[in-house]
Amino acid sequence: MIKQARTFVAIAAVLAAFSVLPGCRRGGSTAASSGSDMPVSSHAGSTMHWENGWKQALNRAQHENKAVLVDFYADWCVWCRRLDTTTYRDPAVLAYVNSNLVPVKLNVDARDGQALARKYGVDGLPTIVILAANGKEMGRIPGYLPADRFLDAVRHFVGS
């Protein structure tokens, strides 16, 4: 009986740990919170210069010789919205990304987003994939990062 109780406690602890990780898994939302009472808004309120689609982003990247920042997201993903309301509003992130990359958002619940998420092995959200203009992966950020850490990671992948 004690062994079963210990097993149950261990399983409950593991499940609790996964419930607070900063990311969403496909198929539902997470109740995790970052501890902030900051409101979460939709993807529409960003000042990032998002490209209108995957093909347009690749074409622009090739034409401007820039890398592509692909934000794989879903409307139900709490941490995706948190990325929009915090990291993507940071002045340093905006300046760097808008000057050095071609950013594009791909909704994994839409046809194009699903296909590209499979192609690039996206299994959790948000996932940010940095691609060379030819579509080759340079690096990825699996999950939410605050602005300073996000910018460090992107700069590392891009090489500047």
C-alpha positions in Angstrom: 0.0 0.0 0.0 2.8 2.4 0.9 4.6 1.6 -2.4 1.5 2.4 -4.4 1.1 5.7 -2.5 4.7 6.7 -3.3 4.2 5.8 -6.9 1.1 7.9 -7.0 2.9 10.9 -5.4 5.8 10.5 -7.9 3.4 10.5 -10.9 1.5 13.5 -9.5 4.7 15.4 -9.0 5.8 14.8 -12.6 2.4 15.8 -14.0 2.4 18.9 -11.9 5.9 19.9 -13.2 4.8 19.5 -16.8 1.7 21.6 -16.2 3.8 24.7 -15.4 6.4 24.5 -18.2 6.3 27.6 -20.5 4.7 26.1 -23.6 1.6 24.5 -25.0 1.1 21.1 -26.5 -1.1 20.5 -29.5 -4.7 19.6 -28.7 -5.6 22.0 -25.9 -4.6 25.0 -23.8 -2.6 25.1 -20.6 -3.7 26.6 -17.3 -0.1 27.6 -16.6 0.6 31.2 -15.7 3.8 33.2 -15.8 2.8 34.8 -12.5 2.0 38.1 -14.1 -1.4 39.7 -14.3 -0.6 41.2 -17.7 -3.6 40.8 -20.1 -3.2 38.4 -23.0 -4.4 39.7 -26.4 -4.7 38.3 -29.8 -2.0 38.1 -32.5 -3.4 41.2 -34.3 -1.9 43.8 -31.9 1.7 43.4 -32.8 4.0 46.1 -34.2 6.3 43.4 -35.7 6.5 43.6 -39.5 5.0 40.1 -40.0 4.9 38.8 -43.6 1.5 37.8 -44.9 2.4 34.1 -45.7 5.0 31.4 -45.9 5.8 31.8 -49.6 5.9 35.6 -49.4 8.3 35.4 -46.4 10.7 33.0 -48.2 10.6 35.2 -51.4 11.3 38.4 -49.4 14.1 36.6 -47.4 15.8 35.5 -50.6 15.4 38.9 -52.2 16.7 40.8 -49.1 19.3 38.0 -48.2 17.8 37.7 -44.7 16.9 34.8 -42.4 13.3 33.9 -41.7 11.8 33.9 -38.2 8.9 31.5 -38.2 6.5 31.7 -35.3 4.5 28.5 -35.1 1.4 29.3 -32.9 -2.2 28.5 -32.3 -5.0 30.7 -31.1 -5.6 28.5 -28.1 -2.0 28.6 -26.9 -1.6 30.8 -23.8 2.2 31.1 -24.1 1.9 32.0 -27.8 -0.3 35.0 -26.8 2.2 35.8 -24.0 5.0 35.9 -26.5 2.9 38.4 -28.5 2.1 40.7 -25.6 5.6 40.7 -24.0 8.6 39.6 -26.1 7.3 40.8 -29.5 6.6 44.2 -28.0 10.0 44.7 -26.6 11.7 47.6 -28.4 15.1 45.8 -28.8 13.4 42.7 -30.1 11.3 44.7 -32.6 14.3 46.7 -33.8 16.5 43.6 -34.3 13.9 41.3 -35.9 12.5 44.0 -38.2 16.0 45.0 -39.4 17.6 41.6 -39.7 14.9 38.9 -40.3 11.7 38.3 -42.2 9.2 37.3 -39.5 6.1 35.2 -40.4 3.5 33.6 -38.2 2.1 30.1 -39.1 -1.0 28.9 -37.3 -0.6 25.1 -36.8 -4.4 24.7 -36.9 -4.4 26.0 -40.5 -3.5 23.8 -43.5 -0.2 25.5 -44.4 0.8 25.7 -40.8 0.1 22.1 -40.2 2.2 20.9 -43.1 5.1 23.1 -42.2 4.9 22.2 -38.6 5.3 18.6 -39.6 8.1 19.4 -42.0 10.1 21.2 -39.3 9.2 18.8 -36.5 7.2 21.2 -34.3 5.6 19.3 -31.4 4.9 22.1 -28.9 3.9 25.7 -29.0 5.1 28.3 -29.3 8.0 27.1 -31.4 10.2 29.7 -33.2 12.3 28.4 -36.0 15.0 30.5 -37.6 15.6 29.5 -41.3 18.1 30.6 -43.8 16.6 32.1 -47.0 16.9 28.7 -48.6 14.6 27.1 -45.9 17.4 25.3 -44.0 17.0 25.5 -40.3 19.5 27.6 -38.4 18.1 27.1 -34.9 14.9 27.0 -32.9 13.3 28.3 -29.7 11.0 25.7 -28.2 8.6 27.5 -25.9 8.3 31.0 -24.5 11.3 33.2 -23.6 11.3 36.7 -22.2 12.6 39.4 -24.5 16.3 39.4 -23.4 16.8 35.7 -23.6 14.8 35.5 -26.9 17.0 38.2 -28.5 20.2 36.4 -27.3 19.0 33.2 -28.9 18.0 34.8 -32.2 21.3 36.7 -32.4 23.2 33.4 -31.7 21.3 31.6 -34.5 21.6 34.4 -37.0 25.3 35.0 -36.1 25.2 38.7 -35.2 
